[in-house]
Amino acid sequence: MKTLQQFVGFLIRLLVVWLVDTLALLATAALLSGVQISAVDNRPVFVVAVAVAFTLGIVNFLVRPFLLLAALPLGWAAVFLAGFVINGVVLQIASALMPGFVVDGLWAGILGGFILSLFNTILNTLLAIDTRIRFMRTWCSARLPTRQGRRQALLGVAW
């Protein structure tokens, strides 16, 4: 029963994060002229944005760790700066993969990645998606375990 509850909580969190990413992407495209989302065939802009958010998640998952590892020997300042460039590169890759999503150059990608991250941070904080325990309490009405269980959950043992 507990495993099913955890799985449902995971799915709900995944869908909420996906929706937040989509909204942040739409807000970024509305704010920045170098990032555009347009309808493709008979699919509305929101559906294209949902697909782009999914693609961005996959590309981030596949590309970002390797690029950050490559920058790690250069020091933390390089990793911090590389994060901005990586956001731009990831947006460029998603732009190449997704029809209806256009990023006009690396600088637009870097600025778009910064704005996208800013919107994501704000929305994640407002919707209490930042930690698993807080998310479960807010969105899934999950009952937290005892005091010791909460301590284990914070350490990543119980969940």
Secondary structure, 3 states (H helix, E strand, C coil): CHHHHHHHHHHHHHHHHHHHHHHHHHHHHHHCCCEEECCECCECHHHHHHHHHHHHHHHHHHHHHHHHHHHHHHCHHHHHHHHHHHHHHHHHHHHHHCCCEEECHHHHHHHHHHHHHHHHHHHHHHCCCCCHHHHHHHHCCCCCCCHHHHHHHHCCCCC
